[in-house]
Amino acid sequence: MPGRILRFGNRRLVSSSILRQTPRQVGGGRERAALVRQAKKSIARGSKSFSLASKLFDKPTRERVWLLYAWCRRCDDIADGQDHGQSAPVSVLKLDDASNKQRILAIRILTERALQGQPTAELAFDAFNQVSAECRLTKEEADDVIEGFALDAQGWRPRTEEDLMRYCFHVAGAVGVMMAKVMGVSGEDHETLDRACDLGLAFQLVNIARDVSDDDAAGRCYIPTEWQAEADLPPGMRLRPEYREQLVELVGRMLDLAEVHEAAARYGANGLRFRQRWAVLSAANIYGAIGRKVRAAGPHAWDHRIHTGGLAKLGFVARAFVEALRGAPEPEEWPQHTRGSLMTAARMAGPVAPMPMTPLPDEE
């Protein structure tokens, strides 16, 4: 009997005949070197900033960072119907709800296969197979990331600040935790993992602040509706010239949050090895500069997409070298939204766990 075809959109993903149970194979049976080469290409194409920062790691860490990035990038592309963040002919937002759900289901199935040590017929998921085996990444950690894609597929929008931060946890904070483990941080080192989560939260808040116009064009908005109501900003009017001042105020509020989380993350980087600390601080400098540019541009911040040039990036890397030698001071203000509180909110927002069916032991 021929295998059933798993699809997302109009593209055939993989035949179910390929997904039958097979012996565990690290990397899905592919050579590790081949996975690393393709993952390197993926990060170079998908994020120049992360690609540059990754080169500061020692070779084993650098390769594992690439492997994890390849999975994150591919999941994002499947969810949005894109190729390395570039728009596809048919926007995911124009697809029906069933199509969007099928995309997320495809991500969950392939990720589950990868965590089970099974080949997936998708290189990026086989790369995740490789790095998860090497760094003991867990299903719960992967599910936290995938839930962010699921929220976008649902057309979800945050109502409160906590909603915004929970979304940032899923799409970036949870990735920061996985990246820390890739760098060799123990799963029991909760303090360092908390700070890694802070860095991801800071990055995502800057991304949202910068991409208000791009998100609006895609039918998305991550500014909490409560914030917009407090600023008397009518729904859907945030980019109109007459409401730009309100938008600047709200984005400034978001960047304030980003700076608090960034300061905590910088302090936490003191516990990393030097090359890892250098790479982390380089990325923090680059994203921090983007946030400052957005703030400085005021109502013109969304006239064009703000970015940092190659020479500026090298300057931030050089500055990070000095900062890594000195170490970061303890922040004056600690984040209100912690990894623990956001994980709790995420679990409470998720489906209720099924009741265990194991019979109780007989009483004596």
N, C-alpha and C positions, 0 to 999 in steps of 0.2 A: 504494500500500500504506500503510495507516495507521501512524503512528508508534507505537513501543512506549512504554508508560507506565512511568516510573521512580517507585517508591513507597518510602516508609518508613512502617512501621506500616500503618494503614488509610487513610493520606492519600495522595492522588495529588500527586506533586511537580511533575513536568513531563513533557510528551510528548517522546519522542526526535525527533519531527518538528521540534520547536522548536530542538533542539540540533544541527541539521545545520550544516555549516561555512558561515559568513557572513563578510563583510568585517570587519576589526577595527573596533570601535567603543568608544571610551572611555566608560565608564559604561554599557556595554551599550546604547548608543543613547538612554539617558534624559538629561534635562537635569540638569546638576550641581546646580543649586539645589534640584531636587526630591529628589535623593538626600540632600543635606545636611539638608533639612527632616525627612525621615523618620528619618535617623540621629540627629538631635537628639532626636526623640521617643523613640527607642529607648534612648539613654543616660539620658534623664531618667526613664524608667520602670524601667530595669534597674539603675541604680546612682546613687543620690543623691550619694554621695561623689565618684565620678569625674565626675559631671555638674558638681558645684560646682567641683572643681579645674580642669576643662577651660575654665571661663569665664575663667580667669586668663591663658590663652594669647592671643597675637595672633590675629586672625580667620582667616588662612589655616591656621595650625597647629591652631586649635580645630576648624575644619571637618574637617580631615584626621583628627584624633583621633576625632571622631564617626563618620566613615566607617569607620575601622578597627574601632572598638568595635562597630558594627552587624554587621559580619561575624563577629567573635568571639562576640557574643551569639547570633546566629542559628545558628552552628555548634553552640554549646552546647545551644541549644533543640532542634535536630534530633536531636542525640545522645541527649538525655535525654527527648525527647517532651514538652517543656514550652513555655511561652510566657513569655519574659522571666523565666525561673527559677521560674515558678509551676507547680505540679503539674498535669499533664494527667489526664484521666479514667483512662487506663491507664498505669501506671508502666512505664518502659523496662525495669526490672529484671524485670518479669513477662513480657516478650516472649521468644521463643525466640532462640537464638543467630543464626539466619539473619536474623531481623528486625533485630537489632542491627548485624550486619555490613552489611546493606543501608543502614541509616542512615549509617554511616561512608562507605560507597561513594558515597552521594548527596553527602555533603560533599566528598569528594575530586573527584568529577566536576564539580561546580559550581565549585569553587575552581580547578580546572584550566582550565575554560572562561573564568573571569574573568581568570586570568593570561594567557590567550591573546588577550584582548581581544574575547571573544565574548559576546553577550547570554545571560543565564541564565534569564530569566523569574522570577528571585528578586531582589527589590530589594536585600537586604543583600549578595548576591554581586556585583550590579552596582556597588554602592558600593565593594566591595573591588577590582573592576575599575578604578574611578576612582582610588582612593588608591594602588593598586599601580603604576599608570602614572605618577602624579605623584611618587612617592617611591622608585621602583625596588625595591619589595619583591620578594623572590625566591620561587621554588617551594620551595626548601629551607627557608626561614623559615616558609612556610605549612605545609609538611609537618610541621615540628617541633611546631607547635601542634596540628594535627589528630591527631597520634599520641597526645596526651594524651586526646582524646575516645575514641580507639580503645582505650586501656588501660581506661578506665571501662566501655566497652561490653563488654569481655571479662570484667568482674568482677574485674579485677586488683587485687592487694593487695601493698604493699611488704614485702619480707622484711628488708632491711637499711636502714641510714640512707642509703646511696648510692641505693638504689631509691627511697626517699622523695624525695630531692633531684632525681633524674632525672625523676620525675613532676612535681615542682614546676617544673622547667625547661620541660617540655612545655606545661603549662597556664598558666604565668605568666611564667617567665623569658624564654621565646622571644617572648611577647607584649611584654615590656618592651623587647626588642631592636627589634622592629618599631615600637613607639611612639617609640623614640629616633630611628629613621630618619625617621619622620613629622615629628619636631621639627627635622629638617634635619641630624642627625648623619650623617657620611659612613660608608659601609659599611667604609671602611678605618680608621676611628677605633676600633680594637679596645678601647682602654682605656675610652672612654666607653660603648661597647656592653656591656662587661663589667659596668660599674656599673649600667647600665639593667637588665641581667639580674638583678643582685643585688636591685634593688628589687622586681622581680616575684617573686623567690624569697621575699623577706621577706613580701610581701603574702599569698602563698599559704600560707605556714607559719602566719600569723595566722588566715587563713580556716579552715584545718584545725583549729587549736586551738579556735577558737570553735564550729565546726560539728560537733563530735564526736557530739552527740546527734542532729542532723539526718541526718548520714551514717549513723549506726547504724540509724535508722528506714528509710533507703533501702537497707540491706544492704551498706553500704560502710564501710571502715575504712582510714585512711591512716597509722595508727601502726604502725611496723615491727614485724613479729612477733618479731624478735630482741629489740627493746626490751621487748616485753610479757613474753617469757620471762625476761629478766633481772630484771624486777620481780615475778616470780611472779604475773603477771596472767593468769588462765585465759582462753582464747579465748571471745569473746562475753560476757564478764562485766564489761567495763570500766565500765559505767554502774551496776552494782549498788552499793548504799550501802557494802557491806563492802569494796569495792575502789576506792572513790573516791580514797583517799590515793595509791594506786599510779598512778591515772590523772593526778592532779594533778602527781605527780613527772614523768611522761612528757611531759605537755603543757608543763610548765616547761622541760624539755629542748628541746622544739621551739621554744618562744618564745626560748630562749637563742640558738638558731641564727638565728632571725628577726632578733634585735637585732644580731648580727654582720653580717649581710647588709645590714640597714638602714643601719648606720653607714658601710659601704663605699659604699652608694648615695648617701648624703648628701654624702660627700666628692667623689664623681664628679660630682654636680650642680654643683659649682663651675665646671665647664667649659661649662655651658649659658648661654644668654642669660638676662637677669634674669627676664623673665616666665615663661620655661620653668622656670627654677630655682624660682621662687615656686610654680608649680603643682605641681611634683614634690615639693617639701618640704611643701606643704599636704596632699597625699595621704599622704605618709609620716607626718605628724603624726596624721592621722585614724586610719590603720591601727595606728600605734604605740599610740595611746590604747586601741584595742580590745584589743590584746594585753595591755596593762597591766591593763585591767579583768578580763580572763580570769584573769590571774595573781592579782589581788587577791581575786577571788571564791572562789578555792580550790575545795573540793568542790561548791560551789553554782554554779559557772560555767555549768553546762548545765541548770539548772532552768528558764531561759528564755533566749532568744537575746539576746546582748549587742550593743548598738549605741551609736552616739553621736547625740545630738540635734542639731537644726539650729543652736541657739545655740552649742553646744560646737564644732561644725564651723567656724562663723565665727570663733571664738576661735583655733582651730588655723590658720586661714588668716591671721589677723592676726599670729600668732606666726611663721608661715613667712615673712611679709614681712620681718620683722626678721632672721630667720636667713638669708634670701637676700641681704640687704645685707652681713651679716658674713662669710658663707662658713662652711663646715663644716671642722673640724679633721681631720687625718689620723687614721684609726681606730687604736686601740691594738692591735687584733687583726684580721687579715685573714681572710676566709672560707677554710675548707679546701676547700669545694666550689666550684670556679671554673667559669665558662662553658665554658672549654676542656675541662676534665675531664668535665663533664656532657654536652657535645656528643659527646665520644669515647664515653662510656658509652651514649649514645643510638644512635650509629651501630653500635656493637658489638651492641646488643640488637636492632637492626633486621634486615631480610632481607639476605642476602648479595647484593651487586650482581652482575648477570649478566656473564658473561665477554664481553669485546668480541669481535665476530666479524669485525672488519676484518683482512684478511690482512696479514701482515708484509711490509715492502718487500724486494725481492730484494737479496741481498748482492752486492756488487761484488767 
